[in-house]
Amino acid sequence: MRHRKDFLIPLLTVLSDASAIEISFLTSYWLRFYSPLTGIFEVEKGFPPLSAYLEGSLVVIPAWLLLFNSRQMYSSRRNTGFSEESLIVVRAVFFGMLMVMAGAFFYRTFSYSRLVFALLAVTSVIFISVGRFIVITFEHRWYARGKDLKRVIIVGTNQTARRVLDDLAVHNFMGYTVAGFFSPDGLGAMEGCNAKFGGSISKVPQFVKENEIDIVLIALDYKDHPKVYELVRDCEGLNAEMMMAPDMLELMTSHVGVHEFKGIPFIRIKNVPMTTWNIILKRIFDFTFALGVTLLVSPLLILIAILIKLDSRGPVLYQQERVGLDGTSFRVLKFRSMRADAEDGSGPVWAAKDDPRTTRVGKILRRFSMDELPQLFNVLKGDMSIVGPRPERPYFVERFREIPKYLDRHRVKTGMTGWAQVNGLRGKAPIEERTKYDVYYVENWSLALDLRIILKTIRAVLFGKDAY
C-alpha cells in the first residue's frame, strides 16, 4: 500500500523522541539529586520521590510530541542534515520548556526543582538530537536498500528536469526512485538518461494509474505552462502528489508552499488529501466509533432483520457494488428496503420519492436512514469510513466522470455520511453541487470536521425530510 511508505520512519522518530524525553527526565533527576553535581548545588530540602517526576513526564511527553508534530517535525522524507535537525530540536525544546514551566507554576500539589528543569532543557536537546541522528542514519540506509521508495515521474526535459532526474538517481538515500519522464512534445530529449521515457504529457495520467506513481514533478518551460492545467485536470481522481518547479518571478511573488529537491524549488499545486498519520488517526476513529455504535444498536439490527423477513420475500441484507478509494470497487451492505426484483426491468436507477418498489418496512427504514446501518460492517472491514463522499455505483461513476473534479471524490474513503448529505444534497440533488461539497471535504479534512458532520447527520436523520 502506497500510504504505508511514510509510516515506519515517522513512527521511529516518535518513539525515539518519547524515549529521549523520558531518559532526559531520569537523567536530570539523577544529576540534581545523586550525581557529583550535588557537591556544587547542595540538596537542602530533601530528596523528592522519583515517581513525582515520572508522573510529570507522562504529561510532558504527549504534550511535546504534539508540539513537535505541529512544527512538522514528523513529516516524512524531510531530508534534513544532523546540524539542521539539531537547530530545529533546540527551538522546539525551548517552546516545550515554556510549557513545562507554565504547567509547574500552576500545579501547586508538588514543588518541582528548578534545577531539574534547567538540566532537562539541556539533556532533552542532547538525547532527542542523538535519537534523531540514529533515525536519520537508519532512514538513509533504509532507502538506499530500496525500501519504501516513493515512485516519481518527471514531466519536462529542460535543464531543471535533467538536474532533478540526475540528483534523484544519485542520491538514493532521499527515498525516491524515478519511474520515468515525459516531454511536452512527445520527443525524448534527455540523452544519456537511464530513466524510462513515457512519451508526451497526455500519457501521464494512464502511466500514474498503471504504475502506482506517488509524485509527479513538473519542470516545464514557460511556453508549456498552459499544459499544466490540462495535466492536473486529467489526473483528477488519482492519488498522486503533484509539484511544479516555478519560474523565479513566480516564486518571488507567490505565497504558495515550496518544497525543495536538492536545492531546486517546486511549488506544490496538488497535495495528497491526508497524511499517513491522519489516515491512521481517521482509521482508529472509524473503527472505534463503528464498533461502539454496532454494539449499541445490535438489538435494533436484530429487530429490523426480523421485520424485513416478515414483511416481504427475499434476503435481509442487500449487497451492491460501489466505487471507493482510488476507484476500487467493493460490496456495500444495506438492509433490503425494496422488492428483491426492484431493478430487474429498469436496470440501475436512483430511488425516487414514494418509489413503488419500496416495501412497507423499507419506507420506514429509508425515512430514518436505518437501511444503511449494516454499512457499519463495511467500516469495520475498512472498505468505508464513517464520514466521506457517498459511494456511487460504477454505472453512475462512468456517467459522471466528465464532471469537473468528480473523480477527486475517490481520493479518500467513501463514507456512511458526508458533507454534501448534511447540507441537504441527497437523493436527486444536482450531482455538480454534490461534487463541490465532496471535493471541499476531501481538501479540508480534519477530525473536527468529521465530528461536526456526524452531529449534523444525527440531526438530519431525526428531523430531516429529504430521505427516501
N, C-alpha and C positions, 0 to 999 in steps of 0.2 A: 504493500500500500504506500502511495507516494506521501501521504500525510505523516507516516511514521518516520520518514527520513530525518525529521527535525525533532525527534523525541529523545534519543539517547543522550546527546551532548548537553542540551539544556537540563535534563534530569540529573546528570552527573554534576553539573555546575550547582544546581540547587542543593543536592546532597553534600557537596563539598563545602558550600557556604554555611549550611546549617551545622555541619560538623566543626568547621573552623570557629564559628561563633561560640559553640559550646566549649570547645577547647580553650578559647580565649577567656571565658568566664572562669574555668577551673584554674588556668594558669595565673590569671590576675589575682584570684583569691589566694593561691599559694604564695605568690610573690609578696603580697601585702602582709600575710599573717604568719608564714612559716619559712620564708627564704631568708638568706643573709641580709636582705633589704631591711629587715626589722631592726638591724643594728643602727640604721640611719633614721628610719621612721618607726619609733617605738610604738608598740601596741599598748595603749593606755586605757582603753575602755573594754578590755576583754576580747575573747575570741568568739565572733558570731558563728552560728551554725552554718555549715556548708549548704544545707538544704534551702536556706533562705535565698541564696544566690542561684541555686539550681532552679528553684521555682521562678525566680526573676528571669532566668534565661529562657524558660518555656514561653514567656510573654514576649521577650525581645526577639527571639529567633523568627517567629512568623511575621512580626512587625517589620523587621529588617528585610526579610525576604520579599514582602510586599513592596517595601520602599525600593529595593534593588530592581524588582520587576517593573515598577513604574518608570524607572530610569533606563529601561530597555537593556538591562544587564543580563537577561536570559534569552535574548533574541538569538536565533540560530545563525550560524556562519558569519559571525561578526568580524572574523579575520583581523583581530587586533593583536599587536605585539605585547610582550610582557610589560614593558615600560609604560605603554599607553594604558594597559589594563590596570596597572598599579595606581596610576593617577585617578582613574575612574573609581577605584576602590577607596582611595583616600577621601575623595569628595563625598561618596556615598556614606562612608563611616562617619564623616563629620556630621552630616544631617541625621544619621542614626543615633549618634551620641546626644544630639539635641533632644531627640525623642526620649532617650533613656533618662536624661537629667530632668526633663519636664515631668516624666512619669514618677520618678523618685521624689520629686518635690511635693507632688500631690498625694503620694502614698505615705501616710503617717504611721501605719502599723509597725513598720520596721525601718530603722535608720541605716541606709547603706553607706559604706565607706566611700568618701570622695576620691581617695587614692586608688581604690579598686577601679573606679570609673576611668580615672586617668590612665591607669595601666591597661584597662580594657580597650581604650581608644588605640593604643599603640599595638597591643598584641592582636587585635582584630585585623588591623591593616596587614600585619605580618602573616598571620595564619591564612586569612582569606586570599591574599596575594599568592602565597605558596600553593594553596589548594587550586587556585585558578591556573597557575603555571603548569601544574600537573595535568589538569584537564585540557589545557591548550595543547600541551605536548601530545597527549593521547589523541586529541581531536585531529591534529595534523597527521599522525601516524595512521589513524583510522581511515581518513580519507585517502592517504597515499596508498593504502592497501586496496582501494576501490570499494570501500564500504559506504553505503548510504549516500552515494553521489547523486547530486541533482543533475538531471539531463537538461542541457541548454542547447538552443539553436540560435544562430546569429543571422539577422536579416540585414544584409548590406555587404558590400565588397570594397568599401573605401579603406583608407589607411587606418581609421579608427577601428573598423570591424576587424581588420587583419591583426592589429595590435592586441585587441581583446582575445581573439582566437589563439594567438601565439602564447599570450600570458596564461590563459586557462589551460592550455596544453602542457606548458612547462611547470606551472605551479599547481600540481595535482593536490597538494595539501589544502587547497582552498575549498574543496568539497564539490567541485563541478566537473562535468565531463561534456564535451561538445559533441552533440549527436549529428550536427550538420550545419550547413549555411545556405542562405538563399540570396539571390541577387534581384535587383529591381527589374531588370530586362530579361531575366532567364538565362543569362550567359555566365558561365563560371569564370570570373576574372581574377581569382586569387591563385596564382600559380605557385606550385610547390607546397600547396596546402594538403595536409593529410586527412582533413575532415571531409565528410561526405557532402557532395553538392546535391541539394534537393531540387534545384530549378528556380522558377520565378516565385515572387511573393504569393501568388494565387495558390501555390501548393502548400503553403504553411499550415492552414487550418487542418487539412487532412493528415499532414505529417505529424502535427501535435497530437491529434487524436489517436492515430495508429501506433505511435511510439511513446506515449505517456510522457510527453515533454513537460518539465516543471517550469522552465523560464524561457521567455522569448526576449532576446536582446536585440534592439533595433538601433542600427547605426547607418542612417541614410543621409545622403547629401540633401541640401535644402530643396533642390528641384524635385526630389522624390517624396517630400513630406506629405503631399496630398494622398499618397498611397497608404499612409499610416491609418487614416480614418477608415479606409476600406478594410485594412487588415484587422483592426480592432472590432469592426462590425462583423466580419466573417468569423472571428474567433469567439463570438458570443456563445455562452454555454460551456466553454472549455475551461477547466480549472487549471489554467496556466498563468503564471505571473508575467506581466509584460512591462518592460522598461526600455526607455529610449535615450540615446545619447543626444543631448541638445546642442544647438549652436551656442556659441559663447554669449551672443547677445541675448538669446532666450534665457540662458542660465542666469545672467546678471539681473534680468528684470522679472524673474519668476519666483514665486513663493512656494512652488511645488517641492515636495520632498525629493532629495537626491541620494542615490546610492552609488558607491564607487566600486569599480572593478579595476584593481591595480592602478589607481590614480586617474582612471577615466570616469567622469561623472555620467550617470544615467538617471533620467527623470522617470520616476515610477508613474505610469499613466493608467495602470490597472493592477490591482492587488488581489491576492487570494483573500476571499471573504473572511476567513477565520484562521488564526494561527493554530499551530499544533496544540498548544496549551489551552486555547479557547475551545478547540474541538473536544479535548479531553474533559474540560470543565462542563461543557454542554452535555456530553455523553453521560457523565456522572449524574448530573441533574436530571436528565431524561430518565435514566434507569431508576433512580431513587424515587422520583415523582410517580412514574408509571407503576412501579411495584407497590408503592403506598396506596395509590388510587385503586389498583386492581384488588388488593386485599380488602380495602374499604367497601367496594361496591360488589364484591363477589356474590353476596346473596341476591342482589339485584340482577346480576348477569344470569344466575340460575333461573330466576323467576321469568325473565324475558325469554330465555330459551324455551321454557315450558309453554309460555303463552304463544310463541310463534308456532310451535309444533301443534298446539291445539287449534290454532286459527286457520291454518292452510297447509296444504301438502307441499313437501319439499324440504330441503335441508335448513337447519337453523342458521348456519353461517353461510355467507356468500363471499366467494373469493373472486377477485378481479385483478387483471394485470394493470399495473400502473407504472409510470416512469418516475424514477427517483434521482438520487445523487449521481452526477456525471452522466445522466442519460441512461442509466442501467434500469432494467425492469425488475419488479418484484410483485408478489401476490399480496394485495391488501385484503384485510379481513373486515367484514361488516356483518351485522345482523341482517338477515334477509327481510326486507321490508316490502318487496313486490312479489308478484306471482313468479313461480320458478321459470315460466316460459315468457317472461316480460319482453325480451328482445329477440325472440325467435323470428318475428316477421319484420321488425323495423331495423335491426342492427343497432350499433352504438348510438344512443341519443341521450341527451340530458333529461333529467327528471323535470317535470313541469308542475305548476301548482294544480292541485286537485287531479293529479295524474291517475287515470282509471286503473293503471296497473298496480297501484299501491294497495296492500292488504289493510284490513281494519286495524290490526295491531301495528302495522307498518306506518300508518298515518300518525299514530301517537309517537312512535319511535323517532320518526323524521322531524316531527314538530319540536321535540326537545333534543334532537341530535343524538339520541341514545343508540341509534343504529350504528354509530361509529365507535362505540365503546370497545369492541374487540380489537380496534387498532392499537390499544394499549399493548397487546402481544406483539404487534409489529414494532413498537417502540422498544420493548424489552429485547427483542431479537436483534435490533439495530438497523432494521430497514427504514425506519422513520424516526422523526423527532416529535416531541410534544408540540413544539412551535416551528413553523416553517411554511413555505408555499404549499398549497394543497396539491397532492399528487394527481396528475391527469392521466387519462388513458392514452396509449400510444396513438390511437386513431386521431385524437384531438391534438396531440402534440405535433403530428405531421401537418395538420391543418393550420396550426397557429405559428409554426416555426418562422414564418416570414415577418411576423410582428416584431418590430424593433425591441431588442433586449429580452424577448420572451424566453429564449434558451438559457439566459443567465439565471433563471429561477432554479435551474438544476445544479448550480454551483454549491448548494448546501442541501442537507437532507430535507425532504418534504415533511410536512407536519400534520398533526391532527387538527390544528387550528393555525391561523395565520393573521398577519397584519391586514390583509385585504378583507378577510372574513369579518373581523371585529369592527371594521369600518363600513360594514353594510354591503360589501361587494360579494354577494353569494348568489347561488342559483344561476340565472341567466344575465347577470351583470356584464357589461361590456368587457371583453377579455383584455382590451387595451388598457382600461383603467385598472383592472386587477393586476396586470403585469407591472404597472407603475408602482403599485403598493408592494408587490412581491420583491421587485428589484430594490426598492428603498430598504426593505427588511434585510436583504442579502448584504447590502453595502453599509448598513448601520447596525449590525447585530450587536447586542450586548445581553448579558444575563438579566439586567434590569428591564430591558425591552421585552424579553420573554415573559417575565413575571407580570408585566403590565398587560401583555396580550392575554395571558391566562385569566387574569382578573376580569378583563373586558369580555372574555369568552363566557365566563360563568354568568355574567350579567346578560349577555346576548341570548344564552340558552334559556334563561329563566323568563326574560321579558321581551326577547326579540320576536318579530312577526314574519321574518323573511325566510324561515327554514321550511322546506317542503320536500 
